[in-house]
Amino acid sequence: PGILTFLADTLLVLSFQTPLQKTNALIAQMGITFVNAYVPSALCCPSRASILTGKYPHNHHVVNNTLEGNCSSKLWQKIQEPYTFPALLKAMCGYQTFFAGKYLNEYGAEDAGGVGHVPPGWSFWYALEKNSKYYNYTLSVNGKARRHGENYSVDYLTDVLANMSLDFLEYKSNFEPFFMMIATPAPHSPWTPAPQYTKSFQNVSAPRNSNFNIHGKNKHWLIRQAKTPMTNSSIQFLDDAYRKRWQTLLSVDDLIEKLVKKLEVNGELDNTYIFYTSDNGFHTGQFSLPIDKRQLYEFDIKVPLLVRGPGIKPNQTNKMLVANIDLGPTILDIAGYDLNKTQMDGMSLLPLLRGEKNVTWRSDFLVEYQGEGYNGSDPTCPGLGPGVTHCFPDCVCEDSYNNTYACVRTLSASWDLQYCEFDDREVFVEVYNLTADPHQINNIAKTIDQEILEKMNYRLMMLQSCSGATCRTPGVFDPGYRFDPRLMFSNHGLRARRFSAQFL
């Protein structure tokens, strides 16, 4: 079958249905919507690396968006890129492969080979140099730099990606199956909409859920330091950003419609799997954090996942706990590759896509993030001292070096739970019962049953050291789970678990 994957940039679940109406009609309503789809790290580069490798961050070693954090570094190129799922698709399954858009945030950096570096596995390569832009950018066209300016008709990146993709579908070989990954800049900043959409959604503002503009009490210090209530200027800024993000998505909606119609005209639509997802979520005012991602909460780690294709019945929803580490195994499974030959941590979604009964599935997965922070004080917020970054003018900082955490996100028949530990001096713990508290307002770490805490701590240690099949062992609330308290670090107590070394 043909395989087409659309990857959005920082798209939260709540914000995609209205601006992406054609996408909903052409993918979601014609296939399946996974309502519990997550990423193992709420940041662009680690998450994209997880998609490409099918691995958790502790196994692919991309920990943030910098070269030092292994984002598109020489080490990444040497150790991980040759074993990504597109490399296997091309080398082992005979697929012609096409990439267009944002790859990894530091792609094209001089210290990592510049735009002349074309990762193994791609027959056609149209990759954006570094991070999302809409105008005034450079593309690597099969390793050759092509500069674009600010003329809408020839330079607006979403439209350029659409045209390149249509050309591929027009001129590709009909004797080999195809795989396409189209990674649009939208709705990432700088949120530049196409001219025809600048007046859209004028009355739209960010959702005012129960966790909007409230103090993050009983949370990690980074959340607690946010000013509550937010200033009027911060609220106006985040509402404006939310509106512009929707405006940029209208061009993505056009792109998807054009490609689906092209597949239909070519007679290939019925034999093509189409995926739509995002690399992470995004927050706009929750717990008084203006705008960003990087946090452990649902709004940052939960993403849309829509799939249509052969054997997938229309208008389905699936509640299984799925993650972006499953995309690589799924696509290789579709192509007929033996997944036992890979080192991937994820699971193939193909049995779920086909509606197979009695599928054994996970009940938990790992979330992990390594915080970033400057050695010196942020010039906009000198009073906060060193170690913080991404600070707003009113001194709300979105990240810090000790915003380093790992979580077990559990979803089973009886539990909807998140357990998290921070690698800081406090070894701070956050626990949420999402059945009773879907917006994660109340941290119940000090009131939940001690035995559950110990089991979750033990399960977290297991997942942080997992690789391949051991990442798919039974979770705490599975009948097959086995807990041996003798393996706990009992002499240090429950919360003395440190995991930065494991992370690296």
N, C-alpha and C positions, 0 to 999 in steps of 0.2 A: 504493500500500500504506500501511497504518498503520505508524508507527514509534514504538517505546517504548525509551527509554534510561534505565537505572538507573546512577547514579554514586555509588559509595562514597567515603568520605573517609578517606584514608590506610590502604589495605588492601593488604598485601603478598601476593604470590602464594602463599606457603607456608601462609597462615593462613585461607584462605577455604573450603576444601573440606569440612572437618568441620562447622563450624557452618551452612553453607549447603547442606545436603543436598537440600532441595526445589529450590533454585535450580539446582543441578547437574543434577537429574533433569529439570527443566522447560526449561532453556536449553542447558546443555552437552551433555547426552545427546541432545537433540533437534536439535542443530546442530553448531557448530564451536567449538573452543577454540584460540585463538592462543597458542602456548606461548612466543613471543618478542615480547611486547607491552611497549612502553616509553613513558615520558614524557620530553619534552625538558627538563624542569626538575622536580626532586623537591621541589616546594613547592606548596601549595594554589592560591594565586591565579595565579601564572604558568602552572601546568598547566591550570587551568580556562579561562584566557584562550586557551591553545593549542587546547583542545577547541572553544571557541566560534568562534574565528577561522580555525582550520586553519593557524595560523602558528607559527613558532618565536618564542621570547621576543624575540630581537633585531629582529623585525619587528612584533610587537604592543606591545613596550616595557613590558610588565608584568614587573618584575624581582624583586619580593618582595611580602609581604603587607601593605604599608603604603600609605597614600594617596600618600606621597612616592615610593613605588616604582610608582605608577600603578595600584594595585589599586582598581578602581571609581572612579577619579578623574574629574574633569570632562573631562580630556583623553581618557581612555579612552572616556568616554561620547560625546564628540564625534567622535573619529577612528575608533574600532574598532567600537563597538556597532552602528552602522547597517549594517555589512557582515558581521555574524556569520551563521552558517548558518541560525539560526532566523528572522532578519530576511528572508533570501532565500526561505526556505521559505514564509513567510506572504505576502510581497509578490509573489513571482514564480511560486510553485507552487500557490497557493491552499490551503495547509494551515491548519487551525485548530491553534494551538499552545498547549501547557499546560506551565507550569513550577511545580514545588513543591519547596522545600527550600533548601539552602545554595547561593547563587549565587557571589559573590566575597566574600572575608573582610571587606572594608570597605564592602560594600553597606549602604546606610542611614545612612552617616555624614552628619552635618549639613553638613559642608563639600562634600559631593557630592550634595546634593539631598534627603537623608533618604529615608525609605521611600516618599515620594511619587513618587520617580523609578521609572518602569516602563520598562525598556529596550525599544527598538523590536523588534518581531518576536514579541511574546507576546500571544496572545488572552486567556489566563487566567494570572494571575500571583500566586503564593503563595510569596513569597521570605522567607527568614529574615534578620532584621537581623543583620549581622556574622557571627561565627563559630559553629561547631557548639555546640549545647546540646540538652538533652533536655526540660528544664522551664524555666519562668521566662524566656520569650523573647518577642520581638515578631515578628509576621509582617506583611509588606506584602501585603494582600489587594487586588490591583488598584490599589495606590497608597494604600490606607487602612490605618492601623496597627491591628492586632488583637493585644492582649496576652494571653498565656497564663501560667498559674500552675503549680502543682505537684500537681494532681489527676490521677492516672494516667489515669483513664477518659476525660478530655476534653483533657488537655494533653501527654501523652507524644508527642514530636514525630514519631517514626517512625510511630506509629499515626495521628496527625493527617494526615500525608502520605498514608497508605494510604486514609483515608476521603475526603479531597479528590479523590484520583485515581479512586477508584471512582465518586464523584459525577460527575466529568467524563465517564467512560465511559458512565454511565447517561444523561446529559442532553445530550451533545454533538450537534452536527448530523450527520446521516447523509448529507448531500449534499456534504460536503467531507472529504478525507482528514485524518487527525490525526497530530500529532507530540507526544509527551510526554517531558519530562525530569524524572526524580524523583531528587533529590540528597539522600540520607539523611545524617543526622549521623554515623551509625555507620560504622566503629568509632573515630571520633575521640574524644579526651578531651572531656568528663570521664568517658567510659565508664560512663554510668549505664544499667544494664540495666532492662528491664521487671520489675516485682515477681515475676512468675511464673518468671523466668529467673535470679534471683540465686543459686540453688543449683546451677546447671548448671556442668559442667566443673570440678568442685572439685579434681580431680587433675591438671589441665592446667598445664603450665609452658612457657615459651618454648623453642623448639628449641635444642638444644646442638650446632650444627654446628661444623665444625673452626675457624671464625673467631669462635666465641663466647668472650668473656672472655680474649682474647689481646692482646698488645701489637701495635699497628699499626706495626711496624718498617718503615722505608723508605717511609713515607707522609708526607703533608703534616703540618706541625707540629701542626695542630688535632687530627688523629687521634693523633699521638704523645703529646699531653699527657694523654690519658685514663689514669686510674689503673688499673694492672694488678697483681694481680687486682682486680676490683671488690670493693667492700665488701659484706658480707652484706646490709646494708640496701638497697643499690642492686639487688642480685639479687632480693631479695624484692619490691622495688617493681616491677621490670620483669616479674616473673612474675605478680604480681597484676594489672598493667595488661594483660598478654597475655590472662589469663583473662577479665577484664571486657570486653575488646574482643570476644572470642568471644561472650560473653553478649549484648552489644548486637546482634550480627549475627543472633541468633535471631529478633528482631522484623523485621529486614529480610527474612529468609527467609519469614516469614509474609506480609509485604507483597507480595512477588513472587508467592507462591502465589495470593493473593487476586486480584491483577490478571490473572494468566494465566487463572485460572478464569473471571473476568468476561469476558475476551475470548472465551473458548470458549463461554460461555453466549450471548454476543451474536452468535455466528457469525462473529467477526472474526479469530480466532486464526490461521487458515491464510493470511490475507492481511496479517499484521503481522510486521515485523522487530523483534526484541527484542535489545537490547545490554545487557551488564553489564560494567562496568569500574570503575576507581578513578582518582583524580587523582594519586596517587603511592603509593609503598611506605612501608615503616616498618622501623626497626631496633630490636631488643631485645637488646642486649648484644654485638653484633658489634664486634670490635676494642675491646671494653670501653666502648663508648658506650651509656649506659643506654637511653634511648628518644628517638627523634625521627626526622627524615628529613634532607633538605638535602644529603646526601653523594652522591658520584658512583658509589657501588657498586650492584651488582645489587639488593640488598635494598631500596634506596630508589628506584631508577628503573624497576624491572620491575613490571608490574601484571597482574592478570587481564584477559582480554578473551574473553567468551563471546558468541556470536551465533546466533540461530535465525531462521528466516523462510522465505518462499517461495523454492523452488529450492535451499535449503541442505539437503544430505543429513545425516542424524543421525550422531552419534558420530564426528565427524571431529576430527582435530587438524591444525594448520597450523604449519609451522616458519618461515614467512617473517618477516622483520624488519618489524614494524609499530609505529606510534607513534600517540599520541592526536591528532596533527595530521591523521591520516587519517580521523577520525570525521566531521568536517564534510563533506569531499569525498564520502565514502561515502554519507552521508544525502542530500546534494543529488543524487548520482547515482541513488539509489533513486527520488527524486522526479522524475527526468527533467530536471534542470537542466543546462545546458551548463557544464561545469567550466572551460572556456576563458574564461568571463566572470568568473571569480573571480581573486583574487590569492593564493590559498591555496598553502602550501608542501607540504601533504600529498598523498597519492594515494588514489584510491578503492579500497576493498577489495572492491568488488562482483565483479570478475572472480575473486578468490580465494574469495569466498563461494559463487559459482556453480560452483566447481571447474573453471574454464577452464584448458586446458593451454597451455603455452608462453607464460605471462604474463611479460613483462619486469618485474623488480622490483628494488627497491633492495638494496644490500648494506651500506649504512651509514646512520647518521643522526647528528644533532648533539645533544649534551647541554650545556646552559649554565646557570650559576647565578651570581648576584651576592650575595655574603655580606653579612650584617647584623652590626653591632656598635655598641655604645654608645661615645660619645666619652670618657665617664668609666669608671672601674673598676667592675666588677660588685661590689656590696656583699657578696655571698657569697664572692667570690674576689678580694680586692684585690691579692693577690700576682701575679696574671696580668697586671695592667696594663690599660690601655684597649683597646677594640676588640673585646671578646668579648661574647657574649650567650647566653641560654638555658643558664645554668650550673646544675648540680646542687649540693646542699649540700656534697658532697665535692670540689667544684671541677673537675668535668668539664664543659667547655663544648662545646655542640653547634654553635655558629656563631661566626663572626668576620668582620670587614669584609674581610679578605683571604682568606676562604674563597670566593674568586671564581675560577671555573674554567670551562673548556670542554673537551669531549671529543668524539672520534669513536668511536662504538660500531659495530664492523664484524662482520658475520656473513655469511660466504660459504661456498662449498663447501669451501674449504681453510683458512679463517681464522675464529677466534672471538676477537676482539681488542678491547681498549679502550685508547685513547690519550688522555691528558688533560694539559692545561697549566694551571697556576695563574697568576693575575695577582697576583704578590707579588714581594718583593725577590729571592727565589731564582729566580723563574720556574720553580717546581718542576714536574717531569714525573712522571707515573705511567703505567705501561703494564702491562697484564695479558693473559696468554694464558689464556683461559678454558677452552680444551680441556684443558690440563694442570693448570690451577689455577682450578676453577670458583668457589671462595670468595674469590678475589682476595687471597690472603695474600702472594704474592711479587711485588713491583714489579720488573719486568725492564727498566726504562728504561735502565739502565747496561750491560746485556748484550745487548740485542736488536740485530740488524743495523742499522748506521747508515743504510743506504739506505731501510729500512722506516721508520725514524724521520723521515727527511727527507720521504718521501712522505706520512706521516701528518700531519706539521706543515703541509705544503702543502695537504693535503685539509682540514685544520681551518680554515685561513685561507679557503679557498673556501667552506666551509659557513657560516662566521661572517658572510660578506658576501652570502650567497645570498638570493634572493627568488623565490617562485613556482617556475617551471620549473627555474631554476638550482639549486634545492635537491634536484632529482631527477636530477642528472647522475651518470654512472658513478662508483662508488667505487674506491678504490685497487686492489682485487683483482678488479674487473670487466675483461673483455677490452677494453672500449671506453675505459678510463681513459688519459688522456694526462698525462704529468708533464714539465714544463719547468723544470729546476732553475734556469734563469736568472731565474725569477720569484721565487725565494726571497730572503729578506733576508740574502744571503750575507755582507754586510759586518758583520752583527751576530752571526752564528753561529746555530746551530739554535734555541737556547733563549731567544733574546732577543725572542721574539714577545710583544707586549703587546696585550691586547684589551679593556681596560675601555672605551675610547672606542667601539669597535665595538659593545659590549654596549648602550650607551646610545643 
